[in-house]
């Protein structure tokens, strides 16, 4: 199928849909200036201080890193927390919201991103499911309780040259142990999933309420294919946007080998002018 036919099919699905399900991976944030940590070299470009230690994303996003070097681990997560707080979501988020406003069921989101950008862009909090948790929430690293609390009061100051937290480490208000982000890490058996489980329960309730949803999958790769698998499990009309891995079975959807903002603007123009 050529690009023109793909565009026509995508537009027809968007016009016929009664709900918009956005499924998104790290590629969704690239046009906002966020790193996607693709491979060790990509990670070290974002965090050059960790190159000397040969520490990868998998090494840092791991409970063992917090236990062995909490200042280094919170230097990494503290920098990300401040980065996500500063970042302004790109215009593609607003394009998606505008499309959903014309659908009876509105929009829902399933994302592996922990950055909170969908909520920041104005998507309804009750319709966003973050399958890997959120950096804007905390939990106890010692799992003394299944409580989850906001990270809003924590203002990390990070020595970026050495990727180390300056000042006090965040602590659990219940037992005083070091706090950690409420994020599913690699090799993680202590992640408190209650918030995510509640989000996903609401998402499935939304899916049951719509009859003709269209799935817009953006920037979800194959390395950790959670989002891709979810899209294919729940969607029959899937528009996959991925510059490197756009492939999808023709009976399930169509793929666009380009970035998030570029493709959303292309689809938006076609919707407006068709």
Secondary structure, 3 states (H helix, E strand, C coil): CCHHHHHHHHHHHHHHCCEEEEEECHHHHHHHCCCCCCHHHHHHHHCHHHCCCCCCHHHHCEHHHHHHCHHHHHHHHHHHHHHHHHCCCCHHHHHHHHHHHCCCCCEEEEECCCCCHHHHCCCCHHHEEECCEEEEEEEECCCCCCCCEECCCCCCEEECCCCEEECCCCECCCCCCEEEEEECCECCCCCCCHHHHHHHHHHHHHHHHCCCEEEEEECCCCCCCHHHHHHHHHCCCEEEECCCCCCCCCCCEEEECCCHHHHHHHHHHHHHHC
